């Protein structure tokens, strides 16, 4: 019978004791040296200057992208009708889903409905030959700029949880959004505007502010919601009766009083940070209105984004604003198209997607054209996608249900390969089967392109080193240029 070794080794001699201690301390020093050389990832929260929490911080590795524009098609755009054609659906049209594809539990319980092929016509575009449907003729002309990921998958069935996961990595609220992690990891790249901006083309996105929340990170890193009409930021503009000089004098007096109060409290970092926040707000009062003022844009630019056409006016303005913001050093801009689940095509996918494709196709193509013409596309990562896709079987005859098991997302610019397709769904487009890319993999890839290693970007919360990808996520290296 083999005798188990004790958990605590018995003392032998002073020489052995000193040898073991010396080896232990030597291992600690060796681990530290490996960490300095980047050979050993160290999980530790960033050192944030409490006096200037948004000060720029160096990335872990060479950044391919300086900023991100996330085009969020809220509600679940159908990959089957946009970027992932399935000839097998034509052959099996009207038939029940074969048992070989397995059972699924959908949001609306429509798994037993008949398979429904797409009514759209698909063509291959550019030298890459990427398939795009006739719903997106303008984006299709940029096929050679796109890295299309056809094998995305997520964990949620409904919109609230799935939109939350696509933003925060979890279907449950409470974690920081990807934009907040970016702000925490890199700080700001400008002095007069927020680092993380959110805009919607209509009602507030489903789930509201939790989608751009800082979660357990300091509130400094949460997203700022911009409006396109009137004052861009709520409560930013002072009353009309208060002029610039009066506003400056008020802030100077407030700063003097706070400095007097802080004279015998030199270690009160929160007070100093508050003074900085007042100054940032003052600078934003001048910078934010100028950033969202589209009146000086040329007629050519307005036409490029469709600003003077009713279907494209609203989302076109958001896309143009996104370009203006990244020009001014905003790191993370998120635009919601069809906000409040507009792409949710349960009843009639033809009517629903015709409307939202019409509203977004020209503005998105205009954004890609404009970024490229200005030399911004190389260091701006553009991401397109929703919280999930749609099912290959119908719902209520002409609609499609939610599909988190396999859907499409594409990226352009910012260090990704051009004109490529990665991964695949099965023959009917139900599940991702090749190169499966979970939401955590997508987040890890975006962070990598921004110069951050997702496993080293940590924040100590309740005794645990939290990461943006929780306990998973791998960079999709195949899409990197």
Secondary structure, 3 states (H helix, E strand, C coil): CCCCCCCCCCCCCHHHHHHHHHHHHHHHHHHHHHHHCCCCCCCCECCCCCCCCCCCCCCCCCCCCCEEEEEEECCCCCHHHCCCCCHHHHHCCCCECCHHHCCCCCCCCCCCCEECCCCCCEEEECCCCEEEEHHHHHHHCCHHHEEEEEEEECCCCCHHHHHHHHHHCCCCCCCCCHHHHHHHHHCCCCCCCCCEEEEECCCCCCCHHHHHCCCCCCHHHCCEECCCCCCCCCCCCCCCCCCHHHHHHHHHHHHHHHHHHHCCCCCCHHHHHHHHHHHHHHHHHHHHHHHCCCCCCCHHHHHHHCCCCHHHHHHHHHHHHHHHHHHCCCCEEEEEECCCCCCCCCCEHHHHHHHHHHHHHHHHHHHHHHHHHCCCHHHEEEEEECCCEEEEEEECCEEEEEECCCEEEEEECCCECCCEEECEECCCCCCEEECCEEHHHHHHHHHHHCCCCCCCCEEEECCEEEECCCCCCCCCHHHEC
